[in-house]
């Protein structure tokens, strides 16, 4: 019993110290990440800015438009293989339920400008539970490749585009590099996943995006640019 009484004041001291330590760790980690992204951007000829709230409403669809206190940050912007891109952290908060605690959802987002408008085509890695529901209730679009349909949920506004883009070569590429949601929409190709990216990961995603765009058949680009040409300049600059 005496030891329990002695433990109480120790806890009163230890818990605040632990909380302070966690805050300090988070601040130091955030500072190091900003420094790393700044150095990375400089070495590649890109630009870095810590604030990216102007990007919060720039793109439609997931993961955008959910929750509240939406924010963008850690923005890296530049040109890769002739195409403008922007990479950034995106986060939003949702209510935690009965205990009234906020829960934060964070995503690593990379968007590349296409120079033309394109109907929505999203390919999202599918979980085991997602496959169960897809088998039970159907999915938005099935390509007819069992391995691919089992691995991904496909949503599209244009079955013709899905058929043309998701040819065997593209399916093989996406199956080999799964882990991010891939979405064509409006004037951009987006890839995103939960969490935060590192400089090395931005390089890898940019290389994958370029490979995906090279794998889209030429006749698709010809049709899209003929139907809805736009400027190659991006529209996600800060005001």
N, C-alpha and C positions, 0 to 999 in steps of 0.2 A: 504493500500500500504506500509506504514511504517513497519508494522509487517512482511510483506513479505521480505523486505530488511534485517530486523533483523534475519529472519529465515535462510538466506543464509549462514552466517558465522557459525551458529549453526550446519548446515548440514555438512559443511566442516570439522568440528571437530567430529561430531557424527559418520559419516560414517567410517572414518579410525579407530575410537575406536571400532566400532562394528566389523569390519574386524579383528582387532587384538584380540578381545575377542573370535571370532569364531575360530581363529587359536589356541589360548591358550587352548580353550575347547577341540579341536580335539587332541592336543598333550597330554593333561592330560588324556583324555578318552583312547587314544591308550596305554599310559603307564599303566594305571590301568588294561586294558584288558590283556596286556602282563604279568603283575604281577599275575593276576588271572589264566591265562593259565599255567604259570610256577608253581604256587602252586598246581593247579589241577593235572598237569602231575606228579609232585613229590609225591602227595598223592596216586596216582594209580600205581606208578612204571613205568610210561611212561617217554618219553623224550620230551623236548620242545626246539625248535629253532625258532628264529624270521624270518630267511630267508628260503624261499622255492622255489627259482627260478629254482632249478634243477627239480622241478615237473611240470613245465610249459608244457613241451612236452612229459611227461611220458605217458599220457592217450589219446586215440583217442576219437573223437566224441565230442558232446556238453558237456560243454560249451567251450571246448578248441579249439584252432586254429582260433579264430575269432579276429578281430581288431588288435591292435598293442600295444606296451609297456605292454606286458603280464607279470604278476608277480605272484609269490606265496609267502605266508608269514604265520606266526603264526602256525607253524607246530607242531602237537602233534602226536607222533608215539609210538607204543607199540604192545602188544599182548593181544587179548581179546578172551577168551575161546579157546585158542590154535591157533588162527589165527592172523597173523601180519596185522596191519592196519596203515593207515596214515590219519590224518584229517588236512585240511589246508584251508586258504583263497586263492581264485584265482580271479584275476581281469584283465581286459583289457580295453583299451580305443578305442572309435570310434569317427569319426568326427561328430561334431554337426551340420553340414550343412552350411547354408548361413552365419551364424554368425561366423563360423570357431572356434567354441568352442569344446573342447574335452568333451566327455561324458564317465564316468566310469561305467562299469558293474562289480559287485562283486558277488561272489558265495561262499557258504559254501560247501566244498567237503569232503566226507569221502570215502576212498577206503579200501577194505579188500581183502587180498590175498587168492586165491582159491586153490592153489596147483595143478591146472590143467588148461588147456586152454578150453575156452568155446566160442561158436559162440555168436554174438551180439544178445541180447534181451533187448530192452528198453521199459519201461512202464512209460509214462509221463502223469501226471494229465492234463486233457483236459479242456480248458475254454469253455464257451458257444459259442464263435465265432469259436473255434476249432471244436466243435461238428457240427456246421453248415457246415463247409467246409468238414468235414469227411463224413457227410451225403450226401453232394452234389457231391463230387468227389471221395469218397472212402478213406479208410485208408490203411496203409501198411499191417495190419493184424487185423482180427476181430476174437475174441475167440468164439463168438456165445452166449455170456451172455449179454443181452441188457444193464443191469445196469452197468456192467464192461466196455463194449464197449463205453457207453455214458460217463463214468467217465475218461477213459484213452485212450491215443493214443499209440498203440503198434507198434513197429518197430522191425524186426528180420531178421537175415540171415538164420534162421532155423525154419520153421514152426513146425517141429517135436519137437524141443526144447520148443518152445512156448506152444504147446499143452501139453507137459508133465509137464512143470514147472507151468503153469497157470491153475492148477486144482482147483476145487471149494474151497479147504482149503486155497490155496495161494491167490485166488481172494478175499476171505473174509478178509484175513489179510491185503491186500493192500487197500481194500476199507475202512477198519477201521482206517488206519494209513496214508492216502494220505497226500500229502504236499511236498514230494520230488520226483524228478525223480529217478527211480531205473533202473540201467543198469548192466547187465552181459556182459562182453566183455574181450577177451584175457585171462588174468590170474586174473581178479579182479571182484569184485562186487562193484559198485559205487553208492552212493546216494548223490544227490546235490540239492540245492535250491538257490535262489538269497538271498544275504545278508551275514551276518557273524554269526558264531555259538558261543554259550556260552559253558562253561564246562558242565553244566547240559544237554545241548542239545547233546553234543558228547556222553555222557553216554547213552542217550535215543536212539540215532541213532545206536550205537554199539549193544545195546540190540535188536533193530529191525532187524539189519543185521543178527545177530546170529539166530534170530527166522526165518527169511526168508530162511537162508541156511538150517536150520533143516527141513523146510517145503518142500524143494526140494526133490522129491522121491529118494530113495537109488539107484534105477536102473539107474537114470540119472547120478549120480556121478560115478557109476561103468563103465558106457559106456564112459564117458568123460575121466576118468583116464586111461582106457584101450587104448583109441585112442591117447591121447596127454598128457602123464604124464610130469610134470615139477617139479622143486624144490619147496618145501614149503617156501623157503626163498624169501622175497620180492626183487624187483629190483628197488626200488625207493630211495635207500640211496643216500645221497649227495656224489659227487666225492671227 
